[in-house]
Amino acid sequence: MSSGQITLPHICPKCKIEIAIDYQELEKKFGFRNIDQASMRNQSWCRECRKKSTKK
């Protein structure tokens, strides 16, 4: 279970190429998702890896 905290720098576990060193880069390269009305988490995979995984 995750702690709900975001640790930077964040590296994509899929490609290990994309890195976000601040929250602006995290939004741009990874994005966020709503868990419920009160909390939000960053996506673990970068946008590019998620895009590639849905094209199969």
N, CA, C and O atoms as CSV, one atom per row, in Angstrom:
chain,resi,resn,atom,element,x,y,z
A,1,MET,N,N,0.849,-1.178,0.000
A,1,MET,CA,C,0.000,0.000,0.000
A,1,MET,C,C,0.885,1.228,0.000
A,1,MET,O,O,1.902,1.255,0.694
A,2,SER,N,N,0.523,2.234,-0.757
A,2,SER,CA,C,1.342,3.434,-0.848
A,2,SER,C,C,1.021,4.406,0.276
A,2,SER,O,O,-0.050,4.360,0.881
A,3,SER,N,N,1.976,5.282,0.535
A,3,SER,CA,C,1.818,6.241,1.626
A,3,SER,C,C,1.021,7.465,1.210
A,3,SER,O,O,0.587,8.242,2.060
A,4,GLY,N,N,0.824,7.644,-0.100
A,4,GLY,CA,C,0.141,8.831,-0.580
A,4,GLY,C,C,1.062,10.027,-0.733
A,4,GLY,O,O,0.622,11.104,-1.134
A,5,GLN,N,N,2.335,9.845,-0.417
A,5,GLN,CA,C,3.302,10.915,-0.564
A,5,GLN,C,C,4.018,10.776,-1.897
A,5,GLN,O,O,4.219,9.668,-2.394
A,6,ILE,N,N,4.397,11.899,-2.465
A,6,ILE,CA,C,5.129,11.910,-3.722
A,6,ILE,C,C,6.589,12.188,-3.406
A,6,ILE,O,O,6.921,13.195,-2.781
A,7,THR,N,N,7.448,11.292,-3.840
A,7,THR,CA,C,8.879,11.454,-3.635
A,7,THR,C,C,9.518,11.868,-4.948
A,7,THR,O,O,9.356,11.192,-5.964
A,8,LEU,N,N,10.233,12.961,-4.930
A,8,LEU,CA,C,10.928,13.446,-6.115
A,8,LEU,C,C,12.424,13.261,-5.923
A,8,LEU,O,O,12.896,13.380,-4.793
A,9,PRO,N,N,13.186,12.978,-6.957
A,9,PRO,CA,C,12.725,12.823,-8.335
A,9,PRO,C,C,11.940,11.527,-8.520
A,9,PRO,O,O,12.167,10.537,-7.826
A,10,HIS,N,N,11.017,11.561,-9.471
A,10,HIS,CA,C,10.197,10.395,-9.796
A,10,HIS,C,C,10.652,9.874,-11.152
A,10,HIS,O,O,10.759,10.640,-12.110
A,11,ILE,N,N,10.919,8.581,-11.236
A,11,ILE,CA,C,11.383,7.943,-12.466
A,11,ILE,C,C,10.339,6.929,-12.906
A,11,ILE,O,O,9.811,6.172,-12.092
A,12,CYS,N,N,10.049,6.921,-14.194
A,12,CYS,CA,C,9.087,5.959,-14.735
A,12,CYS,C,C,9.620,4.540,-14.534
A,12,CYS,O,O,10.712,4.225,-15.006
A,13,PRO,N,N,8.863,3.674,-13.838
A,13,PRO,CA,C,9.332,2.304,-13.613
A,13,PRO,C,C,9.302,1.434,-14.871
A,13,PRO,O,O,9.933,0.378,-14.905
A,14,LYS,N,N,8.581,1.863,-15.897
A,14,LYS,CA,C,8.478,1.082,-17.136
A,14,LYS,C,C,9.690,1.329,-18.042
A,14,LYS,O,O,10.401,0.384,-18.386
A,15,CYS,N,N,9.934,2.585,-18.430
A,15,CYS,CA,C,11.012,2.891,-19.378
A,15,CYS,C,C,12.310,3.309,-18.682
A,15,CYS,O,O,13.388,3.208,-19.269
A,16,LYS,N,N,12.212,3.765,-17.465
A,16,LYS,CA,C,13.357,4.244,-16.694
A,16,LYS,C,C,14.089,5.382,-17.399
A,16,LYS,O,O,15.273,5.613,-17.155
A,17,ILE,N,N,13.378,6.091,-18.274
A,17,ILE,CA,C,13.966,7.219,-19.002
A,17,ILE,C,C,13.400,8.541,-18.497
A,17,ILE,O,O,14.147,9.470,-18.189
A,18,GLU,N,N,12.069,8.616,-18.415
A,18,GLU,CA,C,11.427,9.861,-17.992
A,18,GLU,C,C,11.659,10.106,-16.505
A,18,GLU,O,O,11.454,9.222,-15.673
A,19,ILE,N,N,12.091,11.326,-16.189
A,19,ILE,CA,C,12.351,11.719,-14.811
A,19,ILE,C,C,11.697,13.071,-14.566
A,19,ILE,O,O,11.804,13.980,-15.388
A,20,ALA,N,N,11.025,13.195,-13.439
A,20,ALA,CA,C,10.462,14.481,-13.018
A,20,ALA,C,C,11.189,14.901,-11.750
A,20,ALA,O,O,11.243,14.150,-10.775
A,21,ILE,N,N,11.746,16.107,-11.770
A,21,ILE,CA,C,12.473,16.578,-10.592
A,21,ILE,C,C,11.681,17.580,-9.770
A,21,ILE,O,O,12.072,17.920,-8.653
A,22,ASP,N,N,10.555,18.060,-10.325
A,22,ASP,CA,C,9.691,18.967,-9.566
A,22,ASP,C,C,8.237,18.711,-9.948
A,22,ASP,O,O,7.957,17.936,-10.863
A,23,TYR,N,N,7.324,19.359,-9.250
A,23,TYR,CA,C,5.896,19.092,-9.464
A,23,TYR,C,C,5.411,19.510,-10.847
A,23,TYR,O,O,4.502,18.888,-11.396
A,24,GLN,N,N,6.012,20.566,-11.424
A,24,GLN,CA,C,5.621,20.980,-12.776
A,24,GLN,C,C,5.979,19.896,-13.791
A,24,GLN,O,O,5.182,19.579,-14.674
A,25,GLU,N,N,7.173,19.334,-13.664
A,25,GLU,CA,C,7.564,18.240,-14.558
A,25,GLU,C,C,6.716,16.994,-14.315
A,25,GLU,O,O,6.378,16.275,-15.255
A,26,LEU,N,N,6.378,16.745,-13.068
A,26,LEU,CA,C,5.537,15.597,-12.740
A,26,LEU,C,C,4.184,15.710,-13.435
A,26,LEU,O,O,3.689,14.730,-13.992
A,27,GLU,N,N,3.590,16.883,-13.408
A,27,GLU,CA,C,2.307,17.107,-14.093
A,27,GLU,C,C,2.464,16.927,-15.594
A,27,GLU,O,O,1.632,16.281,-16.232
A,28,LYS,N,N,3.508,17.482,-16.155
A,28,LYS,CA,C,3.713,17.456,-17.603
A,28,LYS,C,C,4.050,16.054,-18.120
A,28,LYS,O,O,3.483,15.616,-19.121
A,29,LYS,N,N,4.957,15.353,-17.456
A,29,LYS,CA,C,5.455,14.071,-17.955
A,29,LYS,C,C,4.666,12.857,-17.478
A,29,LYS,O,O,4.628,11.835,-18.164
A,30,PHE,N,N,4.029,12.958,-16.298
A,30,PHE,CA,C,3.341,11.804,-15.717
A,30,PHE,C,C,1.847,12.023,-15.531
A,30,PHE,O,O,1.057,11.128,-15.833
A,31,GLY,N,N,1.447,13.175,-15.048
A,31,GLY,CA,C,0.043,13.443,-14.780
A,31,GLY,C,C,-0.367,12.949,-13.407
A,31,GLY,O,O,0.419,12.321,-12.696
A,32,PHE,N,N,-1.606,13.239,-13.043
A,32,PHE,CA,C,-2.154,12.854,-11.754
A,32,PHE,C,C,-3.475,12.136,-11.970
A,32,PHE,O,O,-4.089,12.248,-13.032
A,33,ARG,N,N,-3.903,11.408,-10.967
A,33,ARG,CA,C,-5.221,10.761,-11.021
A,33,ARG,C,C,-5.922,10.976,-9.687
A,33,ARG,O,O,-5.286,11.023,-8.634
A,34,ASN,N,N,-7.220,11.102,-9.751
A,34,ASN,CA,C,-8.027,11.277,-8.543
A,34,ASN,C,C,-8.312,9.919,-7.929
A,34,ASN,O,O,-8.807,9.014,-8.600
A,35,ILE,N,N,-7.999,9.787,-6.664
A,35,ILE,CA,C,-8.284,8.557,-5.932
A,35,ILE,C,C,-9.713,8.623,-5.401
A,35,ILE,O,O,-10.485,7.678,-5.561
A,36,ASP,N,N,-10.050,9.707,-4.790
A,36,ASP,CA,C,-11.411,10.002,-4.349
A,36,ASP,C,C,-11.535,11.527,-4.352
A,36,ASP,O,O,-10.649,12.212,-4.863
A,37,GLN,N,N,-12.587,12.053,-3.806
A,37,GLN,CA,C,-12.788,13.502,-3.852
A,37,GLN,C,C,-11.752,14.274,-3.048
A,37,GLN,O,O,-11.551,15.466,-3.280
A,38,ALA,N,N,-11.098,13.613,-2.113
A,38,ALA,CA,C,-10.179,14.315,-1.224
A,38,ALA,C,C,-8.705,14.078,-1.540
A,38,ALA,O,O,-7.852,14.780,-0.996
A,39,SER,N,N,-8.379,13.118,-2.395
A,39,SER,CA,C,-6.967,12.840,-2.612
A,39,SER,C,C,-6.648,12.585,-4.081
A,39,SER,O,O,-7.495,12.179,-4.877
A,40,MET,N,N,-5.385,12.844,-4.397
A,40,MET,CA,C,-4.898,12.719,-5.755
A,40,MET,C,C,-3.490,12.126,-5.687
A,40,MET,O,O,-2.736,12.419,-4.760
A,41,ARG,N,N,-3.138,11.298,-6.662
A,41,ARG,CA,C,-1.799,10.688,-6.732
A,41,ARG,C,C,-1.215,10.926,-8.107
A,41,ARG,O,O,-1.930,11.164,-9.081
A,42,ASN,N,N,0.111,10.855,-8.161
A,42,ASN,CA,C,0.742,10.929,-9.473
A,42,ASN,C,C,0.653,9.568,-10.158
A,42,ASN,O,O,0.609,8.532,-9.495
A,43,GLN,N,N,0.626,9.582,-11.471
A,43,GLN,CA,C,0.684,8.343,-12.241
A,43,GLN,C,C,2.095,7.797,-12.117
A,43,GLN,O,O,3.051,8.573,-12.129
A,44,SER,N,N,2.255,6.494,-12.001
A,44,SER,CA,C,3.601,5.939,-11.868
A,44,SER,C,C,4.307,5.874,-13.228
A,44,SER,O,O,5.471,6.259,-13.335
A,45,TRP,N,N,3.618,5.394,-14.261
A,45,TRP,CA,C,4.205,5.349,-15.596
A,45,TRP,C,C,4.088,6.717,-16.250
A,45,TRP,O,O,3.122,7.442,-16.012
A,46,CYS,N,N,5.068,7.071,-17.072
A,46,CYS,CA,C,5.018,8.346,-17.799
A,46,CYS,C,C,3.911,8.291,-18.855
A,46,CYS,O,O,3.432,7.215,-19.214
A,47,ARG,N,N,3.522,9.445,-19.335
A,47,ARG,CA,C,2.444,9.522,-20.334
A,47,ARG,C,C,2.785,8.718,-21.582
A,47,ARG,O,O,1.909,8.075,-22.160
A,48,GLU,N,N,4.056,8.746,-22.006
A,48,GLU,CA,C,4.470,8.043,-23.224
A,48,GLU,C,C,4.310,6.526,-23.058
A,48,GLU,O,O,3.818,5.858,-23.968
A,49,CYS,N,N,4.716,5.982,-21.920
A,49,CYS,CA,C,4.566,4.536,-21.690
A,49,CYS,C,C,3.098,4.146,-21.602
A,49,CYS,O,O,2.712,3.094,-22.111
A,50,ARG,N,N,2.269,4.975,-20.964
A,50,ARG,CA,C,0.838,4.669,-20.886
A,50,ARG,C,C,0.211,4.725,-22.264
A,50,ARG,O,O,-0.657,3.916,-22.591
A,51,LYS,N,N,0.647,5.672,-23.068
A,51,LYS,CA,C,0.112,5.785,-24.434
A,51,LYS,C,C,0.473,4.544,-25.253
A,51,LYS,O,O,-0.369,4.012,-25.976
A,52,LYS,N,N,1.708,4.088,-25.141
A,52,LYS,CA,C,2.153,2.901,-25.875
A,52,LYS,C,C,1.427,1.646,-25.418
A,52,LYS,O,O,1.137,0.776,-26.239
A,53,SER,N,N,1.130,1.530,-24.138
A,53,SER,CA,C,0.482,0.317,-23.620
A,53,SER,C,C,-0.972,0.205,-24.053
A,53,SER,O,O,-1.511,-0.900,-24.115
A,54,THR,N,N,-1.621,1.335,-24.355
A,54,THR,CA,C,-3.032,1.285,-24.785
A,54,THR,C,C,-3.169,1.065,-26.277
A,54,THR,O,O,-4.272,0.784,-26.746
A,55,LYS,N,N,-2.090,1.182,-27.047
A,55,LYS,CA,C,-2.162,1.004,-28.497
A,55,LYS,C,C,-2.121,-0.444,-28.925
A,55,LYS,O,O,-2.355,-0.739,-30.097
A,56,LYS,N,N,-1.831,-1.359,-28.019
A,56,LYS,CA,C,-1.706,-2.780,-28.383
A,56,LYS,C,C,-3.022,-3.412,-28.726
A,56,LYS,O,O,-3.071,-4.598,-29.050
